[in-house]
Amino acid sequence: MPARPDVIVVGAGIAGASTACHLARAGLGVLLLEAEQPAYGASGRNPGFLFLLGKAKGLALEVSLAGRAFQQGLGDAVGDFGFRPTGMLAFVRDERALPLLAAFAAQRRADGLAVELLSREETLRREPALDPAIAGSLWSAGEAHQDTRLLVRRLVAAAETAGAAARMPAKVASLRVAGGRCHGVTLADGTALEAGAVVLANGLDGARLLAPLGLIAPLTATRYQAAETAAAPFRLSALLSGPSLFLHLPLLAALPGYDRACFTDPAIALAPGMTYTHQIAQYPDGRIQFGCACESGRAEAVATAAGQAPALATLPRDLPGSGALALERSWAGVVAQAPDYLPILDLKPGVAGLVLNIGHAFGNLIGAMSGQIVAAGLAGGAPLFDPAPFALRRFS
Ligand SMILES: Cc1cc2nc3c(=O)[nH]c(=O)nc-3n(C[C@H](O)[C@H](O)[C@H](O)COP(=O)(O)OP(=O)(O)OC[C@H]3O[C@@H](n4cnc5c(N)ncnc54)[C@H](O)[C@@H]3O)c2cc1C
């Protein structure tokens, strides 16, 4: 690695690791800086859902589908990371929800997604481990699962194989800017590092580094909590979501006849300011990850009793065979969310030599492709998706 790399990438989550990998493969000299270790942030703390069902037709759905397709082929380029096109069963417990879900499925099919309503019997035939007391489900065929921690490790390894250098732990304290140009970073230990360009891929902390430059990234910290059991003796064939998921879908809530009561789960007591996404995923080795309680405005990655309570109250009921499984881990992760839930990808945010790849709320879908987009912009290739709608100036 030359003393002055072409590009410094800050942050080794899915966005930064992919950016470093694609830049190095394009022939640029890359230095990847990470404050802790690869996938230390949200990328190492999520249950691996590639979640399409709630994406609105238009930009959000188009970029999500492009990201999913990119990731489906990425294993060939960087090595297997557990990508599986599992589909998702989103079940409900209240029969009154079924007519509304039928209308929602029809709407989503019109938007191009393969979604259908399943009866209780059809749902249980597909997923015999589920609680027989459910009322039915939506089957969304396009959803997929991956091991995002493994993907980040694969991307960092691929970046290094292509010639990138990685330095960690190395926390960036500030950006070095002179004459309207970003020419490097200063680390927390005072080390100054020079580069031709700097890509911020450090989530919420990116907003902190931008603020002294007068660039305001409107990112909100949202804390999500999840937990993991030991390997289960049964196999789930698909991703699962419970009724609470349907409280988070504005497209569904906009349908005539929507009634929150049909999706309100009496087993769940939420602390003030908390919501719950009700996701369950089984990894290839049998372990089950489940969650997620969410709290907007919480930036501490600390798991709490109140945040773990909804998941613990529902998993043994939803999967009756899971109640005796050892609970191996519980954790929290912080996600940087923009008001429109879309990332900030910006090759020209107003300071030359500075590039933004932050604000990934659904990084499992778009995070890896964002690295290709940024690398194409810096190295002169063709981006897989036009980054223009994701510029920082959309908020001004
Ligand atoms: C419990 C949970 C459930 C989730 N569920 C889903 C889901 O179902 N689907 C989905 O798509 N997404 C989901 N997410 C969100 C997803 O994890 C994120 O969108 C994605 O991981 C963001 O990736 P990133 O690379 O932008 O950020 P991160 O993975 O947070 O990476 C940023 C990295 O930058 C490093 N860093 C920070 N500051 C500095 C600095 N100053 N210097 C150097 N390095 C720094 C951090 O240590 C970190 O490693 C979930 C997240 C959580 C926590």
The ligand as a MOL file (V3000), in Angstrom:
LIG
                    3D

  0  0  0     0  0            999 V3000
M  V30 BEGIN CTAB
M  V30 COUNTS 53 58 0 0 0
M  V30 BEGIN ATOM
M  V30 1 C -31.3250 -6.0350 15.2010 0
M  V30 2 C -31.2690 -5.4790 13.8050 0
M  V30 3 C -32.1540 -5.9310 12.8500 0
M  V30 4 C -32.0750 -5.4500 11.5290 0
M  V30 5 N -32.8940 -5.9830 10.5720 0
M  V30 6 C -32.6740 -5.6930 9.2810 0
M  V30 7 C -33.4210 -6.3460 8.2460 0
M  V30 8 O -34.2890 -7.1630 8.5170 0
M  V30 9 N -33.1360 -6.0140 6.9560 0
M  V30 10 C -32.1890 -5.0890 6.6290 0
M  V30 11 O -31.9530 -4.8490 5.4330 0
M  V30 12 N -31.5010 -4.4310 7.5800 0
M  V30 13 C -31.7260 -4.7080 8.8800 0
M  V30 14 N -31.0300 -4.0570 9.8490 0
M  V30 15 C -30.2190 -2.8960 9.4450 0
M  V30 16 C -28.8740 -3.3020 8.8510 0
M  V30 17 O -28.1520 -4.0460 9.7930 0
M  V30 18 C -28.1360 -2.0110 8.4810 0
M  V30 19 O -28.9070 -1.3270 7.4980 0
M  V30 20 C -26.7600 -2.2310 7.8790 0
M  V30 21 O -26.0330 -3.1900 8.6030 0
M  V30 22 C -25.9800 -0.9060 7.8410 0
M  V30 23 O -24.7100 -1.1720 7.3060 0
M  V30 24 P -23.5910 -0.0510 7.3120 0
M  V30 25 O -22.3950 -0.6570 6.6940 0
M  V30 26 O -24.1400 1.2020 6.7320 0
M  V30 27 O -23.3450 0.2940 8.8530 0
M  V30 28 P -22.6660 -0.5640 10.0170 0
M  V30 29 O -22.8330 -2.0100 9.8180 0
M  V30 30 O -23.1710 0.0020 11.2910 0
M  V30 31 O -21.1210 -0.2730 9.8390 0
M  V30 32 C -20.5130 0.9310 10.1770 0
M  V30 33 C -19.1030 0.6210 10.6710 0
M  V30 34 O -18.4000 1.8310 10.8390 0
M  V30 35 C -17.5870 1.7130 11.9790 0
M  V30 36 N -17.3060 3.0820 12.4320 0
M  V30 37 C -18.1610 3.9610 13.0050 0
M  V30 38 N -17.5580 5.1120 13.2390 0
M  V30 39 C -16.2710 4.9840 12.8220 0
M  V30 40 C -15.1610 5.8470 12.8080 0
M  V30 41 N -15.2600 7.0980 13.2800 0
M  V30 42 N -13.9990 5.3830 12.3060 0
M  V30 43 C -13.8890 4.1330 11.8220 0
M  V30 44 N -14.9330 3.2740 11.8080 0
M  V30 45 C -16.1110 3.7010 12.2990 0
M  V30 46 C -18.4260 0.9020 12.9420 0
M  V30 47 O -17.6160 0.2920 13.9440 0
M  V30 48 C -19.0880 -0.1020 12.0110 0
M  V30 49 O -18.3600 -1.3040 11.9040 0
M  V30 50 C -31.1190 -4.4710 11.1840 0
M  V30 51 C -30.2430 -4.0030 12.1710 0
M  V30 52 C -30.3060 -4.4940 13.4710 0
M  V30 53 C -29.3290 -3.9790 14.4990 0
M  V30 END ATOM
M  V30 BEGIN BOND
M  V30 1 1 1 2
M  V30 2 1 2 3
M  V30 3 2 2 52
M  V30 4 2 3 4
M  V30 5 1 4 5
M  V30 6 1 4 50
M  V30 7 2 5 6
M  V30 8 1 6 7
M  V30 9 1 6 13
M  V30 10 2 7 8
M  V30 11 1 7 9
M  V30 12 1 9 10
M  V30 13 2 10 11
M  V30 14 1 10 12
M  V30 15 2 12 13
M  V30 16 1 13 14
M  V30 17 1 14 15
M  V30 18 1 14 50
M  V30 19 1 15 16
M  V30 20 1 16 17
M  V30 21 1 16 18
M  V30 22 1 18 19
M  V30 23 1 18 20
M  V30 24 1 20 21
M  V30 25 1 20 22
M  V30 26 1 22 23
M  V30 27 1 23 24
M  V30 28 2 24 25
M  V30 29 1 24 26
M  V30 30 1 24 27
M  V30 31 1 27 28
M  V30 32 2 28 29
M  V30 33 1 28 30
M  V30 34 1 28 31
M  V30 35 1 31 32
M  V30 36 1 32 33
M  V30 37 1 33 34
M  V30 38 1 33 48
M  V30 39 1 34 35
M  V30 40 1 35 36
M  V30 41 1 35 46
M  V30 42 1 36 37
M  V30 43 1 36 45
M  V30 44 2 37 38
M  V30 45 1 38 39
M  V30 46 1 39 40
M  V30 47 2 39 45
M  V30 48 1 40 41
M  V30 49 2 40 42
M  V30 50 1 42 43
M  V30 51 2 43 44
M  V30 52 1 44 45
M  V30 53 1 46 47
M  V30 54 1 46 48
M  V30 55 1 48 49
M  V30 56 2 50 51
M  V30 57 1 51 52
M  V30 58 1 52 53
M  V30 END BOND
M  V30 END CTAB
M  END
